[in-house]
């Protein structure tokens, strides 16, 4: 299954760094994939819902490790691209001032 689009929305709320929407084969989109920082390492967390028992359960998730790896690499790659673009825009604004 091909990932055809990834949209990143930066948040910077403590450990939650961003939220992603991922489109698969231009047919299906999964919203609210979280980019989370833990011990200076980033990872993704799938969208989840809190159950009556207080535990969070994934609403959607990859079925196997290979797809999880592909999804994680794509989301984090796009996250780093957005961060880099933001830094470049900040530098450009600083030069113009």
ChimeraX attribute file (.defattr): number of C-alpha atoms within 10 A of each C-alpha:
attribute: neighborCount
match mode: 1-to-1
recipient: residues
	/A:1	7
	/A:2	11
	/A:3	17
	/A:4	13
	/A:5	15
	/A:6	20
	/A:7	15
	/A:8	23
	/A:9	15
	/A:10	15
	/A:11	13
	/A:12	13
	/A:13	9
	/A:14	8
	/A:15	14
	/A:16	17
	/A:17	17
	/A:18	20
	/A:19	24
	/A:20	23
	/A:21	16
	/A:22	22
	/A:23	17
	/A:24	14
	/A:25	12
	/A:26	11
	/A:27	8
	/A:28	11
	/A:29	14
	/A:30	16
	/A:31	16
	/A:32	16
	/A:33	21
	/A:34	22
	/A:35	26
	/A:36	19
	/A:37	16
	/A:38	10
	/A:39	6
	/A:40	8
	/A:41	7
	/A:42	15
	/A:43	14
	/A:44	20
	/A:45	15
	/A:46	19
	/A:47	18
	/A:48	16
	/A:49	11
	/A:50	11
	/A:51	9
	/A:52	7
	/A:53	6
	/A:54	8
	/A:55	9
	/A:56	12
	/A:57	13
	/A:58	11
	/A:59	11
	/A:60	12
	/A:61	16
	/A:62	12
	/A:63	8
	/A:64	8
	/A:65	9
	/A:66	10
	/A:67	14
	/A:68	15
	/A:69	12
	/A:70	14
	/A:71	19
	/A:72	18
	/A:73	14
	/A:74	15
	/A:75	26
	/A:76	19
	/A:77	13
	/A:78	17
	/A:79	23
	/A:80	12
	/A:81	13
	/A:82	16
	/A:83	14
	/A:84	12
	/A:85	12
	/A:86	12
	/A:87	12
	/A:88	12
	/A:89	12
	/A:90	12
	/A:91	11
	/A:92	11
	/A:93	10
	/A:94	9
	/A:95	8
	/A:96	7
	/A:97	5
